[in-house]
Amino acid sequence: MSEKYLGEVFDIHGGGMDLCFPHHECEIAQNTVSRGQSGVKYWMHNNMITINGQKMGKSLGNFITLNEFFTGSNPVLEQAYSPMTIRFFILQAHYRSTVDFSNEALKASEKGLKRLLQAVRDLDNVQFSQTGEENPELRKDYDGVFDAMCDDMNTPVALSFIFDAVRILNQAKDHQITLTAADKALLDELLKKIVPEVFSLTDESASAGSESVVPGLMDMILEIRKEAKAKKDWTTSDLIRDRLKDLGVQVKDTKDGAEWSL
């Protein structure tokens, strides 16, 4: 089956650590005897999953399916968690490390993911100087991401460098520092290419054509709220903010204007 779709030799074969012996060693033996080569260049064996420190298993009654994570329909879960939250949570642990699911850890991942996706949105609204050199700390973060991914796909370390770059972007957003066009190029690579294309972390609200519609609608609503505040119509201003909050949209007032996030 693998030869039909991938050829006699393919790059990566994944699986759990419990499959190393005898299953994968048997695959290597069969391929070597029948074809004279192992058939796989790299084997990636992930560690086990635990729930609140206890090994996940149906016999223990703590088995959670992906659909239950997404709907929150398991008694172990306090709420539903989006597919992107689960993906982000898993990326925060090295694939050869034990992944321990808990409500506290998942909620922390939910907040971390929101912060990362907010930075992706903020990138186009931050002012960058057209002159000047690269920020050396930002360059260190950029190189660190690539070094970490080349070190046995060390995603948690790579993400730590990305979040450090987000911290620098937020400093520029708050006018604490000035970044240059060269820095913008690094941030574009990190936040608009590596985050969605390598880590496959995307804004789930931006789907089915909403990429332009939702931001456009939000800009219009916040403009109406801005006009209401200018007229000291606090009732309308607060009503818009509260109604958006009921829909899961948080509005934050800053000195540069109102920002929104899901």
C-alpha positions as CSV (number, residue, x, y, z in Angstrom):
1,M,0.0,0.0,0.0
2,S,2.8,2.5,0.9
3,E,4.6,1.6,-2.3
4,K,1.5,2.3,-4.4
5,Y,1.0,5.8,-3.0
6,L,4.5,6.8,-1.8
7,G,7.0,4.7,-3.8
8,E,9.5,2.2,-2.6
9,V,11.2,4.8,-0.4
10,F,9.4,7.6,1.4
11,D,10.7,10.2,3.9
12,I,8.7,10.0,7.1
13,H,7.0,7.2,8.9
14,G,5.1,8.1,12.1
15,G,3.6,6.1,14.9
16,G,3.6,5.7,18.7
17,M,6.7,4.6,20.7
18,D,4.8,1.4,21.5
19,L,5.0,0.4,17.8
20,C,8.8,0.4,17.6
21,F,8.9,-3.3,18.4
22,P,7.7,-5.5,16.9
23,H,5.7,-3.6,14.3
24,H,8.1,-1.2,12.8
25,E,11.1,-3.4,13.2
26,C,9.2,-6.0,11.3
27,E,8.4,-3.5,8.5
28,I,12.1,-2.7,8.2
29,A,12.9,-6.4,8.0
30,Q,10.3,-7.2,5.4
31,N,11.4,-4.2,3.2
32,T,15.1,-5.0,3.5
33,V,14.5,-8.7,2.6
34,S,12.1,-8.0,-0.3
35,R,13.7,-4.8,-1.7
36,G,17.2,-4.5,-0.3
37,Q,16.4,-1.3,1.6
38,S,14.4,-0.3,4.7
39,G,11.9,1.8,2.7
40,V,11.8,4.8,5.1
41,K,14.3,7.6,5.6
42,Y,13.1,8.9,9.0
43,W,11.1,7.3,11.7
44,M,9.2,9.6,14.1
45,H,7.8,7.9,17.2
46,N,5.6,10.0,19.4
47,N,5.2,9.5,23.1
48,M,2.0,8.6,25.0
49,I,-0.9,10.8,25.9
50,T,-2.0,11.2,29.5
51,I,-5.1,12.9,31.1
52,N,-4.3,14.8,34.3
53,G,-1.1,12.8,34.7
54,Q,-2.8,9.4,34.1
55,K,-2.4,7.3,31.0
56,M,-5.3,7.7,28.6
57,G,-7.2,4.5,28.1
58,K,-10.8,3.2,27.6
59,S,-10.4,0.8,30.5
60,L,-9.6,3.7,32.9
61,G,-12.6,5.7,31.7
62,N,-10.6,8.7,30.8
63,F,-10.5,8.2,27.0
64,I,-11.4,11.4,25.0
65,T,-12.0,11.5,21.3
66,L,-11.2,14.5,19.1
67,N,-14.9,15.1,18.6
68,E,-15.4,15.2,22.4
69,F,-12.6,17.8,22.6
70,F,-14.3,19.9,20.0
71,T,-17.8,19.7,21.5
72,G,-16.9,19.5,25.2
73,S,-19.1,16.4,25.5
74,N,-16.8,14.4,27.9
75,P,-17.3,14.7,31.7
76,V,-13.5,15.2,32.1
77,L,-13.8,18.5,30.1
78,E,-15.0,21.8,31.5
79,Q,-15.7,23.3,28.0
80,A,-15.3,22.7,24.3
81,Y,-11.9,23.4,22.7
82,S,-11.4,24.3,19.1
83,P,-9.3,22.2,16.7
84,M,-6.7,25.0,16.5
85,T,-6.4,25.1,20.3
86,I,-5.8,21.3,20.4
87,R,-3.2,21.6,17.6
88,F,-1.5,24.5,19.4
89,F,-1.5,22.6,22.7
90,I,0.2,19.5,21.1
91,L,2.8,21.7,19.4
92,Q,3.9,23.0,22.8
93,A,5.3,19.6,23.6
94,H,8.0,17.8,21.7
95,Y,6.6,14.9,19.8
96,R,8.8,12.5,21.8
97,S,7.6,13.9,25.1
98,T,4.5,12.8,27.0
99,V,1.5,15.0,26.2
100,D,-0.7,15.6,29.3
101,F,-4.2,17.0,28.7
102,S,-5.8,19.0,31.5
103,N,-8.4,21.7,31.5
104,E,-5.9,24.2,33.0
105,A,-3.3,23.5,30.3
106,L,-5.9,23.6,27.5
107,K,-7.3,27.0,28.7
108,A,-3.7,28.3,28.8
109,S,-3.2,27.1,25.2
110,E,-6.4,28.8,24.2
111,K,-5.2,32.1,25.6
112,G,-1.7,31.7,24.0
113,L,-3.2,30.9,20.6
114,K,-5.4,34.0,20.8
115,R,-2.4,36.1,21.6
116,L,-0.5,34.7,18.6
117,L,-3.4,35.1,16.1
118,Q,-3.9,38.7,17.4
119,A,-0.3,39.4,16.6
120,V,-0.8,38.1,13.0
121,R,-3.7,40.6,12.7
122,D,-1.7,43.4,14.3
123,L,1.2,43.1,11.9
124,D,-0.4,45.1,9.1
125,N,-1.4,47.9,11.5
126,V,2.0,48.6,13.1
127,Q,4.1,51.4,11.7
128,F,7.6,50.4,10.5
129,S,10.4,52.8,9.7
130,Q,11.7,52.6,6.1
131,T,15.3,53.2,7.3
132,G,17.4,51.5,9.9
133,E,18.9,48.1,10.5
134,E,17.4,44.9,11.8
135,N,16.6,44.5,15.4
136,P,19.3,42.0,16.6
137,E,16.9,40.4,19.1
138,L,14.3,39.8,16.4
139,R,17.0,38.3,14.1
140,K,18.0,36.0,16.9
141,D,14.3,34.8,17.3
142,Y,14.0,34.3,13.5
143,D,17.1,32.2,13.3
144,G,16.1,30.4,16.5
145,V,12.9,29.1,15.0
146,F,14.8,27.5,12.1
147,D,17.5,26.0,14.4
148,A,14.8,24.5,16.7
149,M,12.9,22.9,13.8
150,C,16.1,21.4,12.4
151,D,16.8,20.0,15.9
152,D,14.4,17.0,15.6
153,M,11.4,19.2,15.0
154,N,11.6,20.9,18.4
155,T,8.3,22.8,18.1
156,P,8.0,24.0,21.7
157,V,11.4,25.8,21.4
158,A,10.4,27.2,18.0
159,L,7.2,28.5,19.4
160,S,9.0,30.2,22.3
161,F,11.1,32.1,19.8
162,I,8.0,33.1,17.8
163,F,6.3,34.4,21.0
164,D,9.4,36.4,21.8
165,A,9.1,38.0,18.3
166,V,5.4,38.7,19.2
167,R,6.6,40.4,22.4
168,I,8.9,42.7,20.3
169,L,6.0,43.4,17.8
170,N,3.8,44.4,20.7
171,Q,6.4,46.8,22.0
172,A,6.4,48.4,18.6
173,K,2.6,48.4,18.6
174,D,2.7,50.3,21.9
175,H,5.2,52.8,20.5
176,Q,7.9,51.6,23.0
177,I,10.4,50.8,20.2
178,T,10.6,51.4,16.5
179,L,11.0,48.5,14.0
180,T,12.3,48.8,10.5
181,A,11.2,47.5,7.1
182,A,13.8,44.8,7.5
183,D,12.1,43.7,10.8
184,K,8.8,43.7,8.9
185,A,10.2,41.2,6.5
186,L,11.3,38.9,9.3
187,L,7.9,39.2,11.1
188,D,6.1,38.5,7.8
189,E,8.1,35.3,7.4
190,L,7.4,34.2,11.0
191,L,3.8,35.1,11.4
192,K,2.4,34.9,7.9
193,K,4.3,31.9,6.5
194,I,5.7,29.7,9.3
195,V,2.7,30.0,11.7
196,P,0.1,29.1,9.1
197,E,2.1,27.0,6.6
198,V,4.5,25.1,8.9
199,F,2.5,24.9,12.2
200,S,-0.9,25.0,10.3
201,L,-2.2,27.5,12.9
202,T,-4.8,29.7,11.4
203,D,-7.7,31.8,12.5
204,E,-10.7,29.5,12.5
205,S,-13.1,32.5,12.3
206,A,-11.6,33.4,8.9
207,S,-13.4,30.8,6.9
208,A,-16.0,30.4,4.1
209,G,-15.2,33.8,2.6
210,S,-15.1,35.7,5.9
211,E,-11.5,36.7,5.5
212,S,-12.5,40.1,4.2
213,V,-16.2,40.3,5.3
214,V,-15.7,39.9,9.1
215,P,-12.9,42.5,9.4
216,G,-14.8,44.8,7.2
217,L,-18.0,44.5,9.3
218,M,-16.0,45.0,12.5
219,D,-14.3,48.1,11.1
220,M,-17.8,49.5,10.3
221,I,-19.2,48.6,13.7
222,L,-16.2,50.1,15.6
223,E,-16.5,53.3,13.4
224,I,-20.1,53.7,14.5
225,R,-19.1,53.2,18.1
226,K,-16.3,55.7,17.7
227,E,-18.8,58.3,16.4
228,A,-21.1,57.5,19.4
229,K,-18.2,58.1,21.8
230,A,-17.3,61.4,20.1
231,K,-21.0,62.5,20.6
232,K,-20.7,61.3,24.3
233,D,-23.4,58.8,23.5
234,W,-22.1,56.4,26.1
235,T,-25.3,54.3,26.1
236,T,-24.9,53.4,22.4
237,S,-21.1,52.9,22.8
238,D,-21.5,50.6,25.7
239,L,-24.4,48.7,24.0
240,I,-22.2,47.9,21.0
241,R,-19.3,46.7,23.2
242,D,-21.6,44.6,25.3
243,R,-23.5,43.1,22.4
244,L,-20.2,42.2,20.7
245,K,-19.0,40.6,23.9
246,D,-22.2,38.4,24.0
247,L,-21.2,37.2,20.5
248,G,-17.7,36.3,21.7
249,V,-16.0,39.5,20.3
250,Q,-13.9,41.4,22.8
251,V,-13.3,45.1,22.2
252,K,-10.3,46.8,23.7
253,D,-9.9,50.6,23.7
254,T,-6.3,51.8,23.1
255,K,-4.8,55.2,22.5
256,D,-4.6,54.3,18.8
257,G,-8.3,53.3,18.7
258,A,-10.4,50.3,19.4
259,E,-9.2,46.7,18.7
260,W,-11.2,43.6,18.5
261,S,-10.5,39.9,19.0
262,L,-12.5,36.7,19.0
